[in-house]
Amino acid sequence: MKAKKALLVVDVQNDFCPGGALGIPEADKIIPVVNRYLKFFSKKESFVFATRDWHPLRSKHFKDFGGVWPVHCVQNTPGAAFHPKLKLPKGAIYLYKGLDPKKDSYSSFQAEDERGMSLEKLLDFFKVKEIYIAGLATDYCVKFTAHDALKHGFKVNILMDAIKGVNLKPNDSEDAIKRMVKEGVKKVTIKKLEG
């Protein structure tokens, strides 16, 4: 695998895991598999990006201000921290999304690094053409990230054993996967990659 590929870990944060403000059932179960991918991509000297929701306290994303969600992943709170069992490598590039109180910002393509560089600009800068997506949640941030990645001309792989969905409606994650595949996303597992 050349450095033209990247692993993108989406929002593996305390608030999205069991016990968090917006805990997804069994979300923490994907972490050992995400760590295997992190090890695999690091060994191949591929780029690793990790996004996290980084909301201001007042945001239209939250129920209190007209949105759908309980308050979660507020900047500099324990809930916004990456899950303690997630083993991000030294060279991982961190991106923050949900900074604008007027926008939902589900997609990682609305995220930026500490210098304000967007994910798209970073991927172009590093000449990355293909991304592999793991993380939370299948039916929101993963789905919107995959959609935007395709729109921007990237090859997209969804890591089926390293994603979990919110499922406000029972089939939301399943429907999201079908939609992503229809749009051109490839389904991948760690066995496929390691094999």
Secondary structure as the mmCIF struct_conf table of DSSP 4:
data_model
#
loop_
_struct_conf.conf_type_id
_struct_conf.id
_struct_conf.beg_label_comp_id
_struct_conf.beg_label_asym_id
_struct_conf.beg_label_seq_id
_struct_conf.end_label_comp_id
_struct_conf.end_label_asym_id
_struct_conf.end_label_seq_id
TURN_TY1_P TURN_TY1_P1 ALA A 3 LYS A 4
STRN STRN1 LYS A 5 VAL A 10
STRN STRN2 GLN A 13 GLN A 13
HELX_RH_3T_P HELX_RH_3T_P1 ASN A 14 PHE A 16
BEND BEND1 CYS A 17 CYS A 17
TURN_TY1_P TURN_TY1_P2 PRO A 18 GLY A 19
BEND BEND2 GLY A 20 GLY A 20
TURN_TY1_P TURN_TY1_P3 ALA A 21 LEU A 22
HELX_LH_PP_P HELX_LH_PP_P1 GLY A 23 ILE A 24
TURN_TY1_P TURN_TY1_P4 PRO A 25 GLU A 26
HELX_RH_3T_P HELX_RH_3T_P2 ALA A 27 ILE A 30
HELX_RH_AL_P HELX_RH_AL_P1 ILE A 31 LYS A 43
TURN_TY1_P TURN_TY1_P5 LYS A 44 GLU A 45
STRN STRN3 PHE A 47 ASP A 53
STRN STRN4 HIS A 55 HIS A 55
BEND BEND3 LEU A 57 ARG A 58
TURN_TY1_P TURN_TY1_P6 LYS A 60 HIS A 61
STRN STRN5 PHE A 62 PHE A 62
HELX_RH_3T_P HELX_RH_3T_P3 LYS A 63 PHE A 65
TURN_TY1_P TURN_TY1_P7 GLY A 66 GLY A 66
BEND BEND4 GLY A 67 VAL A 68
STRN STRN6 TRP A 69 TRP A 69
BEND BEND5 VAL A 71 VAL A 71
STRN STRN7 VAL A 74 VAL A 74
TURN_TY1_P TURN_TY1_P8 GLN A 75 ASN A 76
BEND BEND6 THR A 77 THR A 77
HELX_RH_3T_P HELX_RH_3T_P4 PRO A 78 ALA A 80
BEND BEND7 ALA A 81 ALA A 81
STRN STRN8 PHE A 82 PHE A 82
HELX_LH_PP_P HELX_LH_PP_P2 HIS A 83 HIS A 83
TURN_TY1_P TURN_TY1_P9 PRO A 84 LYS A 85
TURN_TY1_P TURN_TY1_P10 LYS A 90 GLY A 91
HELX_LH_PP_P HELX_LH_PP_P3 ALA A 92 ALA A 92
STRN STRN9 ILE A 93 LYS A 97
BEND BEND8 ASP A 100 ASP A 100
TURN_TY1_P TURN_TY1_P11 PRO A 101 LYS A 102
BEND BEND9 SER A 107 SER A 107
HELX_RH_3T_P HELX_RH_3T_P5 SER A 108 GLN A 110
STRN STRN10 GLU A 112 GLU A 112
TURN_TY1_P TURN_TY1_P12 GLU A 114 ARG A 115
BEND BEND10 GLY A 116 GLY A 116
STRN STRN11 SER A 118 SER A 118
HELX_RH_AL_P HELX_RH_AL_P2 LEU A 119 PHE A 125
TURN_TY1_P TURN_TY1_P13 PHE A 126 LYS A 127
STRN STRN12 GLU A 130 LEU A 136
HELX_RH_PI_P HELX_RH_PI_P1 THR A 138 VAL A 142
HELX_RH_AL_P HELX_RH_AL_P3 LYS A 143 LYS A 151
TURN_TY1_P TURN_TY1_P14 HIS A 152 GLY A 153
STRN STRN13 LYS A 155 LYS A 164
BEND BEND11 LEU A 168 LYS A 169
TURN_TY1_P TURN_TY1_P15 PRO A 170 ASN A 171
HELX_RH_AL_P HELX_RH_AL_P4 ASP A 172 GLU A 183
TURN_TY1_P TURN_TY1_P16 GLY A 184 GLY A 184
HELX_LH_PP_P HELX_LH_PP_P4 VAL A 185 VAL A 185
STRN STRN14 LYS A 186 VAL A 188
HELX_RH_AL_P HELX_RH_AL_P5 ILE A 190 GLU A 194
#
